Amino acid sequence: MAAAWVHPGILETTADLARVKTLVASGEEPWKTAYTRFAADARSSSTYTLQGPFAYVARDTDVALIVGNSQFASDSVAALQTSLMWIITGDTVYAEKSLEILNAWGSTLKVVNGTDAQLAAALSGSNMVNAAEIMRYTYKTSAGVSLWSAEDIAAFSSMVTNVLVPPASQTAPTAVQPYPFQANWGTSGEKFMLAASVFTENRTLYEYAKYLMLNSSCANLTGSISSTGQSSESGRDQGHTQLGLGNWAEAFTTLLNQNDPTDWFAYLDNRLAVGYEYTAKFMLNKTVPYDDSFYRCDANLLGGPWTEPSPIDLWPARPIYELPYAIYYDRGVKMPYTQALIELYTPDGQSPANSLSDGSAWQTLRFRRAGTNLTATITD
């Protein structure tokens, strides 16, 4: 990586945050409608009521064992959305709400457990850490002194390192979870590890995440997206397929913002763009090639291997498309099917209720640039 860390530098840099603020202030579409809807969301409110915190959170296939998972997810999204409201409005009530959430969980959470602990830690954790990165480097006095106390930052950082990183980065089987770091579990872990490494400035974790992206047995790039763009979960359903694509886009963006020496978006002939195009084309009810020998690890445990792309979760599209489209557009890489899909639901919005913290949502608002070839017409 570059010699110096870039802050803020996970999904949004200083320039990105300034762009969002400027575009919303312009009153132009689609940012006007995107912001109106975003601001009206309960998790963007300065009066949002915390659902937690909990010392113990469990996500499990046995619903009787689930503890605090939906509350952790809701609060993580609210922390991020109120941090963005602070950026857009400049009103400190939103900054204080975001810090209230971050401090509550940072000082309380001690264990993330269960069969699906990896997902709980990585997905909700990613939203929390993104919010923390924004608040740490933007909420300051006029003299540049952080208004998030050093003590609270230290407590939150400790929670990230000691509570969230271990389950998110688990690669070895255990009695509780014999199949860790597979498919979107692994890609969720990778994007979180990168986000956590930036916030805590942990170079070892940063490099390990990159190593796993290329070399992990069941969550490496070439095993996740084939040369034709088929996902290893295309035959399972489109919900998990889009989760995986969104994870890769977020991971690549963090690496881009950190000036990583590898051009991940261009890697393997723009493999991520090819993956997005394949899935967008299928989501648009068009025929795509399908290789029934390309599938995720232990597909047999999930009804696979599969013989064709699955129509399950075909609609609505997840809010994962605007971020990579903007980056590839700036590079001159054409993504016509992704463009067509975006233009069917402009602006995008929140992730589905049952997958609230899966990815970084509200992407039209956050990541669309002015001057692209995307229509400004409101279609959704």
VEXMARFI-93104 format. One record per residue (C-alpha): x, z, y; residue in three letters. Coordinates in pm, whole numbers, plus 32768, in hexadecimal, padded with zeros to 4 digits. Example, Ala and Ser with C-alpha at 12.3 -4.5 7.8 and 13.67 -1.06 7.14 Angstrom:
84CE830C7E3EALA;855782CA7F96SER;
***
This chain:
800080008000MET;80607FF3816EALA;814D80FF81F0ALA;803B81AF82B4ALA;7ED782088257TRP;7DC581678328VAL;7CB3825183A4HIS;7B93822483A2PRO;7BDF81368289GLY;7AF68146815FILE;79D380588196LEU;79DA805B8311GLU;7B00804B83FDTHR;7AF680A1856FTHR;7AB57F3285BAALA;79987F2284BFASP;78EC80518554LEU;79117FC486B2ALA;787C7E79863EARG;77467F2285B2VAL;77107FE886F1LYS;77367EAF87C6THR;764E7DD986F2LEU;753D7EE086EEVAL;755B7F098868ALA;75367D908893SER;73D07DA28815GLY;74037C638751GLU;737C7C1C85F7GLU;73AC7C6F84E1PRO;74617DA7855CTRP;73377E148630LYS;72497E258508THR;73587EA5841FALA;739F7FC78508TYR;723180148549THR;71F6803983D4ARG;733980F6839DPHE;72ED81EE84B3ALA;718F82258428ALA;7213828282CFASP;71F183F6828AALA;73628412822EARG;73C8838D8382SER;731184A48438SER;73BD85B884F9SER;72B186A0846BTHR;72F486418300TYR;72C98770821FTHR;73E787A5812BLEU;738087957FBFGLN;74AF885F7F54GLY;75BB88D17F3BPRO;75F089417DD5PHE;772389DD7D34ALA;76D289257BF1TYR;765187BF7BD6VAL;760387147A8EALA;759A85B07A43ARG;753B858578D8ASP;748284A577E6THR;73BB85DC7788ASP;72D8860D78B4VAL;72B8877E7862ALA;742887A978B4LEU;742486FA7A07ILE;747087E57B26VAL;748287867C95GLY;74DA86197C5BASN;73C7857B7D2CSER;7405867A7E3EGLN;7578862B7E3FPHE;752784B87E54ALA;743084E67F71SER;751885C1803CASP;763E84D78007SER;757783B1808EVAL;74F8848381B1ALA;765B84EB8207ALA;76C2837F821ELEU;758E830782D7GLN;759D841883DETHR;771083D18410SER;76B38268845ALEU;759A82D98542MET;76A283A185FETRP;777682698622ILE;7656818E8697ILE;75AA82818783THR;76C8836287F3GLY;75D8848887D0ASP;768E85B98749THR;7555863C8698VAL;75998538858BTYR;770785948573ALA;76AB87018549GLU;75AE86AD843BLYS;76AF85E48378SER;77AA87008391LEU;76A087FB8329GLU;7672873A81E5ILE;77E5870281A7LEU;783E886D81EAASN;772388F18112ALA;7790882C7FE0TRP;7902884E802AGLY;78F089C78026SER;77FD89E77F04THR;782588E07DF3LEU;790589597CD8LYS;78A288907BA3VAL;781087387B55VAL;77AF872979E7ASN;76DB867778E3GLY;76ED85397818THR;76D4846C7959ASP;77B485477A31ALA;7894841C7A77GLN;777A83647B26LEU;770484967BE7ALA;786084DE7C6CALA;78C083757CB4ALA;777F82F17D4ELEU;770784137E22SER;7872846E7E5DGLY;78B783177EF2SER;77A483437FF4ASN;781D84A18049MET;798584368076VAL;792683068147ASN;786283EC822DALA;798284E2823DALA;7A7A83CF8296GLU;79A0835C83B7ILE;796484BA843CMET;7ACC852C841FARG;7B52841084F1TYR;7A3A83D185EDTHR;79A485248646TYR;7AA2859D8742LYS;7AC38631889CTHR;7B26855489C0SER;7C8885CD8982ALA;7C7B854B881DGLY;7C57869B876FVAL;7B7D86948639SER;7A34874E8655LEU;7A31877984DCTRP;7AFA88B684A7SER;7C3D88AF83DFALA;7BB489C182FEGLU;7A7C88F882A9ASP;7B4387B98272ILE;7C2788778184ALA;7AFE890180C2ALA;7A5E87AA80A3PHE;7BA8870B803DSER;7BD988147F33SER;7A7D87D27EA9MET;7AC5865D7E99VAL;7C13868D7DEBTHR;7BBC87A67CFDASN;7A4B876E7CB4VAL;79FB85FC7CDDLEU;7B3C85477C83VAL;7B6185D57B20PRO;7A1085587A97PRO;7A1B84187B65ALA;7B7283BD7ADBSER;7B3984287971GLN;7BBA83207882THR;7BEC83ED7744ALA;7ABE84377662PRO;7A3A8599764ATHR;792E863F757AALA;783F863376A3VAL;789084CA76FEGLN;792B83FA75E7PRO;791082AE76A8TYR;79A382E57805PRO;7A1981DF78FBPHE;795780BE7868GLN;78C57F9E7933ALA;781980207A6FASN;787E81867A1DTRP;79E7811D7A3FGLY;79B580427B70THR;78F5815C7C17SER;7A1A823F7BCBGLY;7B1281437C55GLU;7A6381167DA2LYS;7A3F828F7DC7PHE;7BAA82D07D6FMET;7C1581DE7E7FLEU;7B2C827D7F7EALA;7BA183DC7F20ALA;7D0E83737F2BSER;7CE782F2808FVAL;7C338428810BPHE;7D2D85178067THR;7E56842D809BGLU;7EAC843D7F2AASN;7F9183177EE1ARG;7FA383697D6CTHR;7E2883587D48LEU;7E1E82167E14TYR;7F1A816A7D34GLU;7E7481ED7BF7TYR;7D26815B7C63ALA;7DCC80097C95LYS;7E7080237B40TYR;7D2180677A9BLEU;7C7E7F427B4FMET;7D6F7E5B7A9DLEU;7DBC7F15795BASN;7CA8800178F0SER;7C1D7F9E779DSER;7AB17F807802CYS;7AA67F6E797FALA;7BB17E7379DFASN;7B627D4A7ABELEU;7B8C7C3379BETHR;7AC27CF678BFGLY;79AF7D3479BESER;798B7BD67A54ILE;79E17A9E798CSER;7A7579617A20SER;791478CE7A30THR;789579FE7AF0GLY;77D37A9779D0GLN;77D27C1179D9SER;78157CDD78A2SER;76B67D6C78D6GLU;76007C2A7932SER;75527C3477E3GLY;74EC7DA0780AARG;74337D967958ASP;746B7D337ABFGLN;74637E977B46GLY;75A37EFA7A94HIS;76397DA47AD8THR;76047DCE7C4FGLN;76867F337C47LEU;77CB7EB37BB3GLY;77ED7D997CB0LEU;77A87E867DCFGLY;78AE7F787D4BASN;79B67E667D47TRP;795A7DFA7EA9ALA;797B7F5E7F2AGLU;7AC67F947E77ALA;7B547E4D7EFCPHE;7AE07EA3805CTHR;7B927FF18055THR;7CD07F437FE1LEU;7CAA7E3C80F1LEU;7C7A7F4681FBASN;7DB47FF68182GLN;7E7E7EB481A5ASN;7ECC7EB58033ASP;7FD77DB47FDEPRO;7EF97D0F7ED9THR;7DE47C2D7F5DASP;7CD47CAE7E77TRP;7BBC7BD57EFFPHE;7C8E7A9F7EB4ALA;7D057B247D64TYR;7CD27A3C7C39LEU;7C4C791F7D0DASP;7B4F79F47DC7ASN;7ACC7A897C82ARG;79E57B7C7D37LEU;79417A617DFCALA;791079A17CB7VAL;786A7AD47C21GLY;77817AFE7D48TYR;7724798E7D40GLU;76D179987BCCTYR;75EB7AC57BF1THR;754C7A497D35ALA;750478FB7C91LYS;745A79A67B6BPHE;73997A8B7C57MET;7315794F7CFBLEU;728578E27BABASN;738677D37B71LYS;743677897A2ATHR;7591781A79F6VAL;768277ED78D2PRO;7695791277E2TYR;77AC796F76F3ASP;77237A5C75ECASP;78847AC87590SER;78BF7B6076E9PHE;78277CBB7701TYR;78797E237756ARG;79187F1F766DCYS;782B7FC27571ASP;77137ED475CDALA;76757F24747DASN;761A807D7501LEU;75497FDC7613LEU;748E7ED17551GLY;75A57DCF755AGLY;765E7CF2752DPRO;756E7C0B75E0TRP;75257A9975B6THR;74B47A437717GLU;74A67AD0787APRO;73A17BDF7898SER;72747BC17980PRO;72597D3D7990ILE;727E7DC47AF4ASP;727F7C627B77LEU;71D47CCE7CB8TRP;71F37D617DB6PRO;735D7D097DF7ALA;74437E317E35ARG;74DF7E567F91PRO;76397DE87F1EILE;765B7C847FA2TYR;76A27C918117GLU;77F37D438100LEU;78AB7C478024PRO;77F77B2180C3TYR;787A7B81821CALA;79DE7BA081A1ILE;79DD7A5D80DCTYR;793079A281F9TYR;7A4C7A0382E2ASP;7B3B796C81E2ARG;7A7D782781C5GLY;7A06786C8061VAL;78AB77DB8030LYS;77A778AC7F77MET;766577E07F8CPRO;759C78A17E8ATYR;760079EE7F20THR;759D79678075GLN;744A78F57FF2ALA;74097A467F51LEU;74687B05808DILE;73807A2B815BGLU;725C7A818077LEU;726B7BEE80E0TYR;72FD7C10823CTHR;733F7D208297PRO;738B7DDB8158ASP;73527F518146GLY;736F80808068GLN;73C8807F7EF6SER;72A780B67E01PRO;7229821B7DF1ALA;72A2824A7C8CASN;73FC81CC7CEESER;7411825E7E4ALEU;758582A27E5CSER;75F881807D84ASP;769980BB7E9AGLY;76CF8099800DSER;757D801E8084ALA;74F17F9681CDTRP;75F87E8581C4GLN;75547D9782BCTHR;75767EA583C4LEU;76D17F168360ARG;778A7DDF82F7PHE;76EA7CA0837DARG;77BA7BF98488ARG;773A7B3285ADALA;777779BE859CGLY;775679868426THR;7679787B838DASN;7577797D831ELEU;741F795D83B8THR;73AF7A6D84A6ALA;72467A3F8435THR;71A37B7D83B1ILE;712B7B2A8252THR;70F67C7E81B2ASP;
***
